[in-house]
């Protein structure tokens, strides 16, 4: 099948759905790297025009990639319901429905998110303006539960990311306590390990568990090692609230990550079983934490000529198979070969959040950049405000935004507290109670103790022992 | 209190939930240093590499990336040697050695200048004690990690250790990684490799990193495989030392 369209007096032909989808994308260096992007602005708009007229059933029937990921995602789509509720729409019409009043309640009541495939989510995102991506996502709320509840209206949760160059437990604990004083850590406390050894991962899991237990924190701990390392640590007795894995949108890319769909299922089952043994701590059985990011499939040369926004939505489709507690697009981490600058990172962050939410995922974003990309902390500030306005489930809290292990910049404890204040957003309900009980939250606002040493000393004594 | 145990910037006070002016500008200044580090270069005649050149015959080759801009935008160019370099490597490097060490500038050339030679010396000393044959070292400019496959195809060593500059962070603009590959060949990915990262004076010191690299290489040889199935074993008593925090 081929599509044609005219823009600015020039006629364009698109020979496959793959080509049409890729050329309808906003400009990304990763699509250019793979020779997929539009060659001119007019061609880009022509592709958007043609894509707007594609019927949604075509996006189900004409598969871009024939692999296990596609098969697993399609197996969960109830086709008769799809035909009844969405089958009569074009991509352009779906955009208008999403932006119309009352869509969010239909989306929730009819569980439309179950019918939205990655290709559909990606296609409609390509037709949206940045403001569409913000206002379309904002009313879509996704509630998930593990030890606490994320995703409520008016809630902006955060992950404390207390990374340390050599996983030192005292260094990690100090970073955690600093974050708690800013009201951060309600989504999770998640450490990226510097050392991928079972022993170290087990130690860090125990450090986090000790802090959470002693402070009675309504949150979850996680060490972002490879899933096989976490499973081995679990077998050796480590406590695991959330099991983490980076996922990509094709079988081949997941193979490069050293994972398979079967392995993810095994991890989910193992952790749910583990939670049954310590059931008093859990209020829900959403136990998975996934990270994704545009460009990951292409880094493994495993994108099969499919653009990076579509591959990203497919990675989210993989995440959705395992009923995750949190999903995080680490948007600016990948580097300039995939997202060249502030403009591209901002666009990708808004797209990833939107497609994830539309598919029913508890979507957060690591608003971030590396030092070899054309962006800076000001661009980070901008995207944080946009995503908080879009109802983003959670963002990162890194001390001063400076990750001293992964060597990139994210959002800080200060940033989270400031954007909550600015947009009148709150932590998760359980965490708000915890903060209020310690005098750190009052009348919907963080209480910034001007003698934090006092609070800090108390927390430190409780969590890890008296200060020396 | 925090400064002894972590380089993270903790307990930054300021107006309401913002930074103080001094802290904000310190962040900007460190970002400026990191940006400069990416744009630095390392040539084979750099004094830091002289001992390796003189005593071990270190020589320079280049990848297909001819400019920094190309190197950043097209990673695959940094994963392949250019034609002349392929010939040079084939000609100068003995094949089928137990250990081939490669230095690459990566995204922080100064990190490799600073820590590469020391790790090299420590690794070579240990390898020799164990009776391993060690190849002639190679320095690759505009280098990406995937260069290990290309060199593996040409030289066929049992193991390659690539010492390469990491992308600079704010706490340190000079941090190095060691990537390990068992019989690297075309088609190998990160899943086939092992990594020890954060080698710098505020992270993993050279004297800690070298034995860890060596032990991992030994494991790769024992199991005959590299990558995610091989995990680093570290004794519980192991507590890495952390150097001084960044100067205020």
Interface residues (C-beta under 8 A of the other chain):
Chain A: X29 X33 X162 X163 X164 X165 X166 X168 X170 X171 X172 X174 X175 X178 X182 X194 X195 X196 X197 X198 X199 X200 X203 X226 X228 X229 X232 X255 X256 X257 X258 X299 X300 X335 X336 X337 X340 X370 X371 X372 X376 X377 X399 X400 X401 X402 X403 X404 X405 X406 X407 X408 X409 X414 X417 X418 X421 X446 X448 X450 X452 X456 X467
Chain B: X1 X2 X5 X6 X7 X8 X9 X10 X11 X12 X13 X14 X16 X17 X18 X19 X23 X27 X28 X30 X31 X34 X35 X37 X38 X72 X73 X74 X75 X107 X166 X167 X168 X169 X170 X171 X172 X173 X175 X189 X190 X191 X195 X197 X198 X200 X202 X203 X204 X227 X228 X229 X231 X232 X233 X234 X235 X236 X239 X240 X242
